[in-house]
Amino acid sequence: MKNWRQILIPPSASILRAIETIDQGALQIALITDAAGRLLGTVTDGDVRRGILRGVALDRDVAEIMNTAPITASSQDTQETILATMKQRRLQQIPILDRDGLVIGVQVLADLLRAGQKDNWVVLMAGGLGTRLAPLTNETPKPLLKVGTKPLLETIMQNFIEYGFHKFYLSVNYKAEMIRDYFGDGSRFGVEIRYVHEEKRMGTAGALSLLPERPEETFFVMNGDLLTKVNFQQLLDFHHEHGATGTMCVREYDFQIPYGVVKTDKHRLQGIVEKPVEHFFVNAGIYVLEPECIDLIPQDSFYDMPSLFEQLIGRQSETSVFPIREYWMDIGQIADYERANGEFAEVFLDRG
């Protein structure tokens, strides 16, 4: 059950400390306990992201976001019973308690299942012209531009590979032959790579209509010009935890209004707020979809991902948003490219 004592924190610890505990530990959970070691609650990555969506500051006590009624297992339970509970409740981790409610361990679903590679397809959109990055893209497609020590698209793929994903579709167009020559069938990277070729601009969702087969499992779609350290396993867990048909990753975006904003009630002046900061969540270009989403995409037509999500919402399908708290950079312009190169070593050095 690995070193579970390292994930015990008090309810007065900050949410930021809980994030560090989750990210640095192999168990991907923080257990909130009293001084005697009795379980008060749990915090997972999903709890943190839901707190972010509610606007809870990361310096607040972790007690504000913890699950105060977590599912637990007893030290008397067999592994078969624990596994059945975890499967039924769709749990990735479960605390093990003794008869006095003291934590004596944590069981992890992946350990029980001895999980290896994941068969979820990852579709990477790598067909853009990259005109805003000219002249860098005059001779080289944007996915092959080197950021740090390797092409941008290779870093994206390696991030997925790190979490056990090994089946990729690359949607290509501009200088497609260069991308095919570099990545081949994926055997050089220990993965399977297939290609779909966009003969025209298809949008971020339209290219999915070109897939030669309907995915059998939940699949990822990601723009091929993003650098991020998102934990893709946590993203997949979040999607399943909420029973979503489609999950969109989002980023926080702050915008300061450069004027005093006047509050009124008809003709009455009620107050003035000087240069307020507005907070928004914006589309981050990473999605998790169920196979039935393919059926909603028109054939051979331009179709963007927001249109797909609008369709899902209109059908009252379950949709969710996953707030990215990790490093994220859209390599859209020269300044972004230069910044990413400057940050690459610090952010991705551990990836080789």
Number of C-alpha atoms within 10 A of each C-alpha: 12 12 11 19 14 15 21 19 21 20 21 13 15 18 24 16 16 29 21 13 22 21 16 13 16 15 23 19 28 28 29 26 19 16 9 9 18 17 24 19 22 26 24 24 20 19 17 23 19 15 19 18 15 10 10 16 12 16 11 14 19 28 19 14 21 23 17 14 10 14 16 19 21 18 15 11 11 11 13 10 12 20 19 12 16 21 11 9 11 13 15 19 19 23 23 22 19 14 9 9 15 17 24 16 18 22 22 22 18 12 12 13 9 8 10 11 12 13 16 18 20 22 25 23 25 27 29 21 18 21 14 12 19 14 11 14 18 13 10 18 24 28 28 19 18 16 23 17 13 12 15 21 26 18 22 20 19 16 20 20 19 14 15 18 22 22 22 25 19 22 24 25 20 20 17 18 12 16 22 16 9 13 16 16 16 16 10 10 15 11 15 16 20 17 20 21 16 20 12 13 16 19 17 23 22 21 28 26 20 17 16 10 9 14 17 12 13 20 20 22 22 19 22 27 24 21 22 17 17 18 17 18 15 17 24 19 16 22 26 17 14 15 15 17 21 27 25 23 20 20 18 15 11 12 11 11 13 10 11 12 13 11 12 11 8 7 6 8 10 10 12 13 12 13 13 14 12 10 12 11 15 14 17 20 20 21 24 26 21 19 15 15 19 20 11 11 21 15 15 16 15 15 20 15 19 14 13 20 21 12 15 17 14 9 9 9 14 15 18 18 23 25 24 21 16 10 11 15 15 16 23 15 13 14 11 14 19 13 13 21 15 13 14 14 15 9 14 17 11 7 10 9
